[in-house]
């Protein structure tokens, strides 16, 4: 039905254009002769009209004039009309002058002007009057009053979309912009009312129902200011997705979203080169460990979009693996994949997978990550994070894996926790393997990931939903943050950049205070900190630090070709690491807690355990009992 409707509309547009061409051509003759057309010119008109219609319509079809939607008529449409009329006029003039004598040349000029005016005029009249017609139709219904923040490109696109598609739903009362040169001016007839600081007053004065933040290039501190003004106004507020949507033209009312916590973080989004990433992923068998986790599953999504030959999803957690496998099957039709249940510490299972599928690239995301939990399960932290990585690395060397990228954490820098020191030793192991065997093994070290399982953001969301209180360990505790897609993208980028033994880190801006994060989340939920939701400070937990670092004094840091990615070179001794593996493994098997800590401090001199040896001995005995 819709296809039939579109066909009839195109036929109607074409018939209208035929009539306009004929009318303009005939009118040009009558205007030239002041309304009284001599018989010889009347005959000339009838003789040349079919030729003019044929040439004009051919040009219209070639320049796709009939495909344009009149309700969206633009300067581009006018340009195409000018091209079509100019080209067809040149052909008509040449044909007429070669075949006829005594043809009045002024008719060409008059016809050209009339045709341009009528063809473009009818289209722009439809565009201009359409919102007026909608306004008249919907006079009986109350429309939501809207205020748009941003009188730039994105604001203009949103405003235009509302005027021509959502005029029956929304009434735009004005625009907001901090540029004083735009104040008292208008955009599509809608006034620019003032700066962002005036939002609460303008909302109250005009009974605004909703605010649209249409500035995708806003810095986080600017976004925070705008959001605070919106919160004070008590109006609902939404924003456009991001700056890339302005480039690809997908900034529309239907794609507006809620303001998220990452919009308020004081760091710029990292832009990664997807074409370069595809250059080394395409046609390769890729294995992702921890595929069901927050970052592992995002790695799966991003790698799936880079045309791998086969994607291997490896995880010991059955349910998360099931869900990411189902999701990939739904959104990536034709993707060849294999969900593999297994433990990275199980050498037999790992070897079986490598022998069967022969992976070319490995992204190692499987790890025990939660600091307080690993302080109580330290043997498991070392076993999984160190020896699981050792199994994977050794099998990768034996089976000739091209590239191996391990995910690490800023908690590995001057560690105070078992999780941090286990990841530090895993880093040392990977760099040592790379140097010994000349393999393209690399490490990616980054801070906290927003929205990952067990992250502070998810904990805060649950606490806010239950009415509080929101618990923060210390008023001054700070952390680096990045989004899950950024973390996954950086890991893939490292696989491309790695030559062997590097530790890549992201320039993550400044650390955010956790208490500020908590307050922002409470405000984004439409509530007031301390008034609606209490914030309670519980004190630092064992193994936690006040601040995190991305590298320490013993590491040298250099820039890469990517302005947001740096590389760290470590001076770890290879043979020391390889010899220590056997000793560590024996201490874990014997459950010798005190000796384990001594060995960890020997391997990582900067390690300062957050749990005393006495506590470890007592805990180890309880575990055995």
Residue pairs with C-beta under 8 A, 6 or more apart in sequence:
10 66
10 67
13 66
13 70
14 57
14 66
16 122
17 57
17 60
17 65
17 66
17 119
18 53
18 57
20 115
20 118
20 119
20 122
21 52
21 53
21 56
21 57
21 115
22 49
22 53
23 118
24 111
24 114
24 115
24 118
25 45
25 49
25 52
25 111
25 115
26 45
26 49
27 110
27 114
28 107
28 108
28 110
28 111
28 114
29 37
29 41
29 45
29 104
29 107
30 37
31 110
32 104
32 106
32 107
32 110
33 41
37 45
40 102
41 104
44 100
44 102
44 103
47 100
48 96
48 100
51 92
51 95
51 96
52 92
55 88
55 91
55 92
55 95
56 84
56 85
56 88
56 92
56 115
58 88
59 84
59 85
59 87
59 88
59 91
60 66
60 84
60 88
62 84
62 87
63 80
63 81
63 83
63 84
63 87
64 80
65 77
65 80
65 81
65 84
65 119
68 77
68 80
68 123
70 122
70 123
70 126
70 127
71 126
71 127
71 130
71 164
72 127
72 164
73 120
73 123
73 124
73 126
73 127
77 120
77 123
78 120
81 116
81 119
81 120
82 116
85 112
85 115
85 116
85 119
86 112
89 108
89 111
89 112
92 108
93 108
96 103
97 103
127 164
130 164
131 163
131 164
131 167
134 167
134 168
135 167
137 168
138 167
138 168
141 168
143 167
143 168
143 169
143 170
143 171
144 169
144 170
144 171
144 209
144 210
145 170
145 171
145 173
145 206
145 207
145 208
145 209
145 210
146 162
146 170
146 171
146 172
146 173
146 208
146 209
146 210
146 211
146 212
147 172
147 173
147 174
147 175
147 176
147 193
147 199
147 202
147 203
147 206
147 208
147 210
147 211
147 212
147 235
148 155
148 158
148 159
148 172
148 174
148 175
148 176
148 190
148 211
148 212
148 214
149 155
149 175
149 176
149 177
149 196
149 199
149 211
149 212
149 213
149 214
149 215
149 226
150 175
150 176
150 177
150 213
150 214
150 215
151 175
151 176
151 177
151 179
151 182
151 185
151 187
151 192
152 177
152 214
152 215
153 246
154 214
154 215
154 216
154 240
154 246
154 251
155 175
155 177
155 187
155 214
155 215
156 187
156 188
157 214
157 246
157 249
157 251
157 252
158 212
158 214
158 240
158 251
158 252
158 253
158 256
159 172
159 175
159 187
159 188
159 190
160 188
161 251
161 252
161 253
162 170
162 172
162 253
163 172
163 188
165 253
166 253
170 210
170 253
172 190
173 190
173 193
173 202
173 206
173 208
174 190
174 191
174 192
174 193
174 202
174 206
175 187
175 190
175 191
175 192
175 193
176 192
176 193
176 194
176 195
176 196
176 198
176 199
176 202
177 183
177 192
177 195
178 195
178 196
180 195
182 192
183 192
183 193
183 194
183 195
184 191
184 192
185 191
185 192
186 192
193 202
194 202
196 225
196 226
196 229
197 229
199 211
199 226
199 229
199 230
199 232
199 233
200 229
200 232
200 233
202 208
203 211
203 233
203 234
203 235
204 233
208 233
208 235
209 235
209 236
210 235
210 236
210 237
210 238
211 230
211 233
211 235
211 236
211 237
211 238
212 237
212 238
212 239
212 240
212 256
213 223
213 226
213 227
213 230
213 237
213 238
213 239
213 240
213 259
214 239
214 240
214 251
215 222
215 226
215 240
216 240
216 241
216 242
216 243
216 245
216 246
216 251
217 243
218 226
218 263
219 268
220 263
220 264
220 265
220 266
220 267
221 266
223 239
223 259
223 263
223 264
224 264
224 520
227 237
227 259
227 263
227 264
227 523
227 524
228 523
230 237
231 523
231 526
237 259
238 256
238 257
238 258
238 259
239 256
239 257
239 258
239 259
239 263
240 246
240 251
240 255
240 256
240 257
241 250
241 251
241 255
241 257
242 269
245 251
245 255
258 524
259 524
260 524
261 450
261 457
261 517
261 520
261 521
261 524
262 450
262 481
262 483
264 520
264 524
265 450
265 481
265 509
265 512
266 509
266 510
266 512
267 481
267 482
267 508
267 509
267 510
268 509
268 564
269 483
269 486
270 482
270 486
270 489
270 490
270 506
270 564
270 565
271 564
272 489
272 490
272 492
272 493
272 562
273 493
274 305
274 306
276 496
277 306
277 492
277 493
277 495
277 496
278 306
278 307
279 496
280 361
280 403
280 495
280 496
281 303
281 306
281 307
281 308
281 361
281 492
281 495
282 306
282 307
282 308
283 307
283 308
283 309
284 308
284 309
284 360
284 361
284 402
285 308
285 309
285 310
285 312
285 357
285 358
285 359
285 360
285 361
286 303
286 308
286 310
286 311
286 312
286 359
286 360
286 361
286 362
286 363
287 312
287 314
287 353
287 357
287 359
287 361
287 362
287 363
288 296
288 299
288 300
288 303
288 311
288 312
288 313
288 314
288 362
288 363
288 365
289 296
289 314
289 315
289 344
289 362
289 363
289 364
289 365
289 366
289 392
290 296
290 314
290 315
290 364
290 365
290 366
290 367
291 297
291 299
291 300
291 313
291 314
291 315
291 320
291 321
291 324
291 339
291 365
292 313
292 315
292 317
292 319
292 320
292 321
292 322
292 323
292 324
293 315
293 317
293 320
293 365
293 366
293 452
293 453
294 449
294 451
294 452
294 453
294 455
294 484
295 365
295 407
295 449
295 452
295 484
295 487
295 488
295 491
296 315
296 324
296 363
296 365
296 366
297 320
297 324
297 327
298 484
298 485
298 487
298 488
299 363
299 365
299 488
299 491
299 492
300 311
300 313
300 324
300 328
301 327
301 328
301 331
301 488
302 485
302 488
302 489
302 492
303 311
303 363
303 492
304 311
304 328
304 331
304 332
304 335
304 337
305 332
306 492
308 335
309 336
310 336
310 337
310 338
310 357
311 328
311 335
311 336
311 337
311 338
312 337
312 338
312 340
312 353
312 357
312 359
313 321
313 324
313 325
313 328
313 337
313 338
313 339
313 340
314 340
314 342
314 344
314 353
314 366
315 321
315 340
315 341
315 342
315 366
316 341
316 342
316 343
316 344
316 366
318 341
321 339
321 341
322 339
324 339
325 337
325 339
328 335
328 337
329 335
329 337
338 357
340 353
342 349
342 350
342 353
343 349
343 388
344 350
344 364
344 366
344 384
344 388
344 389
344 391
344 392
345 383
345 384
345 387
345 388
345 391
346 391
347 391
347 395
350 391
350 392
350 395
351 395
353 359
354 395
354 396
354 398
354 399
354 401
355 399
358 399
359 396
359 399
359 401
360 401
360 402
360 403
361 401
361 402
361 403
361 404
361 405
361 495
362 392
362 396
362 401
362 403
362 404
362 405
363 405
363 407
363 491
363 492
363 495
364 389
364 392
364 404
364 405
364 406
364 407
365 407
365 491
366 384
366 388
367 384
367 385
367 388
367 407
367 423
367 426
368 374
368 377
368 380
368 381
368 384
368 385
368 419
368 422
369 409
369 419
369 454
370 419
370 454
371 411
371 417
371 419
371 420
371 541
371 543
371 544
372 541
372 542
372 543
372 544
374 380
374 381
374 417
374 418
374 419
374 422
374 543
375 417
375 418
375 419
375 541
375 542
375 543
375 610
375 611
376 619
378 418
378 593
378 596
378 611
378 616
379 588
379 591
379 596
379 620
379 623
381 418
381 419
381 422
382 418
382 422
382 425
382 584
382 588
382 596
383 588
384 422
385 419
385 422
385 423
385 425
385 426
386 422
386 425
386 426
386 429
386 581
386 584
387 581
387 584
387 585
387 588
389 406
389 426
389 429
389 430
390 429
390 581
392 404
393 404
393 429
393 430
393 433
393 441
394 433
396 404
396 439
396 441
397 433
397 437
397 439
401 439
402 440
403 440
403 441
403 442
403 495
403 498
404 430
404 439
404 440
404 441
404 442
405 441
405 442
405 443
405 444
405 491
405 494
405 495
405 498
406 426
406 427
406 430
406 441
406 442
406 443
406 444
407 443
407 444
407 446
407 487
407 491
408 423
408 426
408 427
408 443
408 444
408 445
408 446
408 503
409 419
409 420
409 423
409 445
409 446
409 447
410 445
410 446
410 447
410 480
410 548
410 549
410 550
411 417
411 419
411 420
411 423
411 545
411 548
412 420
412 421
412 423
412 424
412 427
412 445
413 420
413 424
413 445
413 548
413 549
413 550
413 551
413 552
414 549
414 552
414 606
414 607
414 608
415 421
415 423
415 424
415 604
415 606
415 607
415 608
416 543
416 544
416 545
416 607
416 608
416 609
416 610
417 542
417 543
417 544
417 609
417 610
418 543
418 609
418 611
419 543
420 543
420 607
421 600
421 604
421 607
421 609
424 604
424 607
425 577
425 580
425 584
425 600
425 603
425 604
427 443
427 445
427 503
427 570
428 570
428 572
428 577
428 603
428 604
429 577
429 581
430 441
430 442
430 443
430 501
431 441
431 443
431 501
431 502
431 503
431 570
431 572
432 572
432 573
432 574
432 577
432 578
433 439
433 441
434 440
434 441
434 442
434 500
434 501
435 500
435 501
435 574
436 574
436 578
438 500
439 500
440 498
440 499
440 500
441 498
441 500
441 501
442 494
442 495
442 497
442 498
442 500
442 501
442 502
442 503
442 504
443 494
443 502
443 503
443 504
444 490
444 491
444 494
444 503
444 504
444 505
445 503
445 504
445 505
445 550
445 551
445 568
446 480
446 482
446 487
446 490
446 505
446 506
446 508
446 550
447 479
447 480
447 481
447 482
447 508
447 511
447 548
447 550
448 455
448 456
448 479
448 480
448 481
448 482
449 455
449 481
449 482
449 483
449 484
449 487
450 457
450 481
450 482
450 483
450 484
451 457
451 458
451 483
451 484
452 458
452 484
456 479
456 514
456 517
457 517
457 521
459 471
460 470
460 517
460 518
460 521
461 521
463 469
463 470
463 471
463 533
464 470
464 521
464 522
464 525
464 527
464 533
467 533
468 532
468 533
468 534
468 535
469 533
469 534
469 535
469 536
470 518
470 521
470 522
470 533
470 534
470 535
470 536
471 535
471 536
471 537
471 538
472 514
472 515
472 518
472 535
472 536
472 537
472 538
473 514
473 537
473 538
473 539
473 540
473 541
473 544
474 514
474 537
474 539
474 540
474 546
475 513
475 515
475 537
476 513
476 546
477 513
477 514
477 515
477 540
477 544
477 546
477 547
478 511
478 512
478 513
478 514
478 546
478 547
478 548
479 511
479 512
479 514
479 548
480 508
480 509
480 511
480 512
480 548
480 550
481 508
481 512
481 517
482 490
482 506
482 508
486 506
490 504
490 506
490 565
493 504
493 562
493 565
494 502
494 504
494 565
497 504
497 560
497 561
497 562
497 565
497 567
498 504
501 569
502 567
502 568
502 569
503 555
503 567
503 568
503 569
503 570
504 560
504 565
504 566
504 567
504 568
505 550
505 551
505 557
505 565
505 566
505 567
505 568
506 550
506 564
506 565
506 566
507 563
507 564
507 565
507 566
508 550
511 547
511 548
515 535
518 529
518 535
519 529
519 535
522 528
522 529
522 532
522 533
522 535
523 529
525 533
527 533
529 535
540 546
542 610
542 611
543 609
543 610
543 611
544 610
551 557
551 568
552 606
554 570
554 571
554 606
555 568
555 569
555 570
555 571
556 568
556 569
557 566
557 567
557 568
558 566
558 567
558 569
559 566
559 567
560 566
560 567
576 603
577 603
580 599
580 602
580 603
583 599
584 596
584 599
587 595
587 596
587 599
588 596
591 620
591 623
591 624
592 620
593 613
593 616
593 617
593 619
593 620
594 613
594 616
594 617
596 616
597 609
597 613
597 616
600 607
600 609
601 607
601 609
611 619
